[in-house]
């Protein structure tokens, strides 16, 4: 009797497995033919390739797609309004990684792990694990403020991303025999040499917005490399530790002595303009910003090798070069009434073919397989020397370094305000202590 039960169980397993295999081999892309989806995107190179290829998706699936793409500021405002109102008018939308920390706890977006794991809903060639592990982890969270990314539900699928890096004028470094900086004080010394020899060039450029975005590029990456963070696991401020103070003193002095004269209010596109015009020699910003500068119209740094890349600077004696991540994703509206069809669009948009197709335009495809494509690598290496080496180092030494929390934007904006005031002459140690007091949860 036991043997008969055992064989029956084996037979059930075999039949179930065979069913999955057959379903996988005959994945039905037209299951939701006739459905109409609404897609909401931010105007961005990461979105352009997907939007341009929508007719292919419609031909493949029979699903009609209505898309809207608007500027970044408008996009974030409108997304929040629609999601908080429980609107069913959008099925799939783009989302920055930090926005997930607001959307997920509020129940605005759909957890995706069930869709990914279901062979009846996911094309067997999709290969979710081909997406870089750091990106998959960066879009997972258990919705508990202070808990790191990498656990909990999968709230979005990466579409494109940026790692922070040191971007520098290699031609000037070679001209004056300057060693590529490994540490933040070495960035300062390189800036000093450049200032003495190239008085018309800004040695170091950086974002200077009165928002969390100021801290998104250099500060959060470098303060991590100094041995601390923005907040600890209990959401108490961590930027005021001795390690944090050491970082702030060097960083603020670098901006005061060798940064843009009108640094406060400097946007990302100002940093890009500085690099493209050849009027800045160094920046710590998104790696792709350097590639945009090389490709810019009327660029002064278009000759391959004028700009090069290196890992984010660390502290003196340090060997840790962590880089903060920004990830643009697509997420599913939890209020959507067409979730399965929405998932069909999401897996198509982030599949291998689309990832590789958009790689040249967006520079950082999210899949490991794209980074193994010889033609793509040859193209990048020819135009952007050292980009690949820096990318491959950082992809294993990157993360979303901000502490996940619903109030992330508000609290890190206060950090940015303090940095601006330090730049304006406030005593660094005193102002940092005031910031810590302001952010401390009593």
MOBEL-V893443 format. One record per residue. RES is the residue in three letters. PHI is phi in degrees with one decimal (* if undefined). Layout:
RES;PHI / RES;PHI
//
This chain:
UNK;* / UNK;-61.9 / UNK;-64.1 / UNK;-65.6 / UNK;-64.4 / UNK;-61.3 / UNK;-65.4 / UNK;-64.1 / UNK;-64.7 / UNK;-61.3 / UNK;-62.6 / UNK;-62.3 / UNK;-63.3 / UNK;-63.3 / UNK;-63.0 / UNK;-62.5 / UNK;-63.4 / UNK;-61.6 / UNK;-63.0 / UNK;-62.8 / UNK;-61.6 / UNK;-61.8 / UNK;-60.5 / UNK;-66.4 / UNK;-68.6 / UNK;-115.1 / UNK;-53.9 / UNK;-92.8 / UNK;-68.7 / UNK;-101.5 / UNK;-57.7 / UNK;-112.3 / UNK;-54.8 / UNK;94.9 / UNK;-74.0 / UNK;-120.4 / UNK;-112.7 / UNK;-114.9 / UNK;-114.9 / UNK;-117.5 / UNK;-127.2 / UNK;-91.9 / UNK;-66.4 / UNK;-164.7 / UNK;-54.5 / UNK;-65.8 / UNK;-89.2 / UNK;-59.3 / UNK;-63.6 / UNK;-65.7 / UNK;-62.9 / UNK;-65.9 / UNK;-94.6 / UNK;-53.6 / UNK;-56.1 / UNK;-67.2 / UNK;-63.7 / UNK;-63.8 / UNK;-68.8 / UNK;-70.2 / UNK;-109.8 / UNK;76.4 / UNK;-91.5 / UNK;-86.0 / UNK;-117.9 / UNK;-102.3 / UNK;-124.1 / UNK;-135.7 / UNK;-134.1 / UNK;-133.1 / UNK;-62.4 / UNK;-59.1 / UNK;-61.6 / UNK;-63.4 / UNK;-61.3 / UNK;-63.3 / UNK;-64.1 / UNK;-67.8 / UNK;-58.5 / UNK;-64.9 / UNK;-62.7 / UNK;-65.9 / UNK;-66.8 / UNK;-67.9 / UNK;-85.2 / UNK;70.9 / UNK;-63.0 / UNK;-98.2 / UNK;-78.8 / UNK;-123.8 / UNK;-102.0 / UNK;-131.4 / UNK;-142.4 / UNK;-72.3 / UNK;-154.6 / UNK;-71.5 / UNK;-62.8 / UNK;-71.5 / UNK;-65.8 / UNK;-60.7 / UNK;-73.7 / UNK;-95.0 / UNK;-67.3 / UNK;-66.1 / UNK;-61.2 / UNK;-81.6 / UNK;78.7 / UNK;-79.6 / UNK;-122.8 / UNK;-89.2 / UNK;-66.1 / UNK;-109.1 / UNK;-61.1 / UNK;-65.7 / UNK;-69.3 / UNK;-60.7 / UNK;-83.2 / UNK;-91.0 / UNK;-66.8 / UNK;-79.1 / UNK;-111.6 / UNK;-120.2 / UNK;-52.5 / UNK;-62.4 / UNK;-85.0 / UNK;-64.3 / UNK;54.5 / UNK;-56.3 / UNK;-74.1 / UNK;-70.6 / UNK;-68.4 / UNK;-49.7 / UNK;-55.7 / UNK;-62.2 / UNK;-77.6 / UNK;-63.3 / UNK;-65.3 / UNK;-65.3 / UNK;-108.9 / UNK;-109.0 / UNK;-164.1 / UNK;-92.0 / UNK;68.8 / UNK;-98.6 / UNK;-52.8 / UNK;95.4 / UNK;-78.2 / UNK;-71.1 / UNK;-69.5 / UNK;106.7 / UNK;-130.3 / UNK;89.5 / UNK;-75.9 / UNK;-90.6 / UNK;-95.2 / UNK;-161.6 / UNK;-117.0 / UNK;-59.9 / UNK;-112.6 / UNK;-167.9 / UNK;-155.0 / UNK;-136.4 / UNK;-109.2 / UNK;-74.2 / UNK;-152.4 / UNK;-87.5 / UNK;-109.5 / UNK;-143.7 / UNK;-78.7 / UNK;-64.9 / UNK;-64.9 / UNK;-72.5 / UNK;-61.6 / UNK;-68.7 / UNK;-60.1 / UNK;-106.8 / UNK;63.5 / UNK;-88.8 / UNK;-74.9 / UNK;-61.0 / UNK;-62.1 / UNK;-102.7 / UNK;-122.2 / UNK;-64.3 / UNK;-59.5 / UNK;-69.7 / UNK;-61.5 / UNK;-62.0 / UNK;-66.1 / UNK;-63.4 / UNK;-62.6 / UNK;-62.6 / UNK;-63.0 / UNK;-64.9 / UNK;-63.3 / UNK;-70.4 / UNK;-104.4 / UNK;-131.3 / UNK;-63.8 / UNK;-89.3 / UNK;-108.9 / UNK;-76.3 / UNK;-64.0 / UNK;-142.1 / UNK;-116.4 / UNK;-161.9 / UNK;-67.4 / UNK;-137.3 / UNK;-69.7 / UNK;-87.1 / UNK;-157.5 / UNK;-57.2 / UNK;-61.6 / UNK;-58.6 / UNK;-83.2 / UNK;-70.1 / UNK;-95.8 / UNK;-73.5 / UNK;-55.7 / UNK;-69.3 / UNK;-69.0 / UNK;-74.4 / UNK;-67.9 / UNK;-65.4 / UNK;-68.3 / UNK;-83.6 / UNK;110.5 / UNK;-141.6 / UNK;-151.1 / UNK;-78.1 / UNK;-139.4 / UNK;-91.4 / UNK;-66.2 / UNK;-96.1 / UNK;69.2 / UNK;-86.9 / UNK;-61.0 / UNK;-115.7 / UNK;-76.9 / UNK;-99.3 / UNK;-66.2 / UNK;-54.9 / UNK;-66.3 / UNK;-64.8 / UNK;-62.7 / UNK;-60.0 / UNK;-61.9 / UNK;-59.2 / UNK;-62.2 / UNK;-72.6 / UNK;-64.5 / UNK;-65.0 / UNK;-64.7 / UNK;-60.2 / UNK;-66.5 / UNK;-64.5 / UNK;-84.8 / UNK;-135.8 / UNK;-90.1 / UNK;-60.4 / UNK;-61.0 / UNK;-102.6 / UNK;-67.0 / UNK;-64.1 / UNK;95.9 / UNK;-62.8 / UNK;-91.5 / UNK;-62.6 / UNK;-73.8 / UNK;-71.1 / UNK;-61.9 / UNK;-59.5 / UNK;-63.0 / UNK;-58.3 / UNK;-68.3 / UNK;-65.6 / UNK;-79.3 / UNK;72.6 / UNK;-94.4 / UNK;-131.8 / UNK;-99.8 / UNK;-147.8 / UNK;-153.4 / UNK;-110.8 / UNK;-159.0 / UNK;-60.3 / UNK;-55.7 / UNK;-69.6 / UNK;-62.4 / UNK;-65.1 / UNK;-67.9 / UNK;-62.4 / UNK;-64.9 / UNK;-63.7 / UNK;-88.9 / UNK;-63.3 / UNK;-64.7 / UNK;59.2 / UNK;-63.9 / UNK;-97.3 / UNK;-124.1 / UNK;-76.4 / UNK;-69.2 / UNK;-52.9 / UNK;99.4 / UNK;-67.1 / UNK;-103.0 / UNK;-135.5 / UNK;-125.8 / UNK;-149.3 / UNK;-61.8 / UNK;-55.7 / UNK;-59.5 / UNK;-118.9 / UNK;-82.6 / UNK;-57.1 / UNK;80.2 / UNK;-86.3 / UNK;-126.7 / UNK;-101.7 / UNK;-121.4 / UNK;-71.2 / UNK;-125.3 / UNK;-72.5 / UNK;-108.1 / UNK;-116.0 / UNK;-124.8 / UNK;-90.8 / UNK;-127.9 / UNK;-119.2 / UNK;-128.5 / UNK;-106.2 / UNK;-64.0 / UNK;-63.8 / UNK;-87.9 / UNK;-61.0 / UNK;-98.6 / UNK;-131.3 / UNK;-65.4 / UNK;-65.7 / UNK;-64.3 / UNK;-62.0 / UNK;-65.3 / UNK;-58.6 / UNK;-64.9 / UNK;-63.6 / UNK;-70.6 / UNK;-66.0 / UNK;-64.0 / UNK;-110.0 / UNK;-75.1 / UNK;-61.4 / UNK;-64.7 / UNK;-66.7 / UNK;-62.1 / UNK;-72.3 / UNK;-61.5 / UNK;-90.2 / UNK;-62.7 / UNK;-64.4 / UNK;-71.6 / UNK;-101.4 / UNK;70.1 / UNK;-108.8 / UNK;-62.2 / UNK;-90.3 / UNK;-105.2 / UNK;-59.8 / UNK;-62.2 / UNK;-65.7 / UNK;-78.4 / UNK;-106.2 / UNK;-76.6 / UNK;-64.2 / UNK;-65.7 / UNK;-63.1 / UNK;-62.0 / UNK;-64.4 / UNK;-65.4 / UNK;-65.7 / UNK;-62.6 / UNK;-66.9 / UNK;-97.0 / UNK;-130.8 / UNK;-56.5 / UNK;77.6 / UNK;-62.7 / UNK;-65.0 / UNK;-59.8 / UNK;-66.7 / UNK;-60.1 / UNK;-65.6 / UNK;-67.9 / UNK;-70.6 / UNK;-64.4 / UNK;-97.3 / UNK;-135.7 / UNK;-131.4 / UNK;-171.0 / UNK;-79.6 / UNK;-85.4 / UNK;-64.6 / UNK;-76.9 / UNK;-60.5 / UNK;-169.7 / UNK;-61.8 / UNK;-94.0 / UNK;-55.1 / UNK;-61.9 / UNK;-60.2 / UNK;-74.6 / UNK;-77.2 / UNK;-66.0 / UNK;-63.5 / UNK;-62.8 / UNK;-62.3 / UNK;-60.7 / UNK;-63.0 / UNK;-61.8 / UNK;-61.3 / UNK;-70.3 / UNK;-62.9 / UNK;-59.4 / UNK;-77.0 / UNK;124.6 / UNK;-63.7 / UNK;-59.8 / UNK;-61.4 / UNK;-65.4 / UNK;-66.2 / UNK;-67.3 / UNK;-66.7 / UNK;-63.2 / UNK;-64.9 / UNK;-62.8 / UNK;-59.7 / UNK;-62.7 / UNK;-63.6 / UNK;-93.8 / UNK;-68.7 / UNK;-84.2 / UNK;-80.1
//
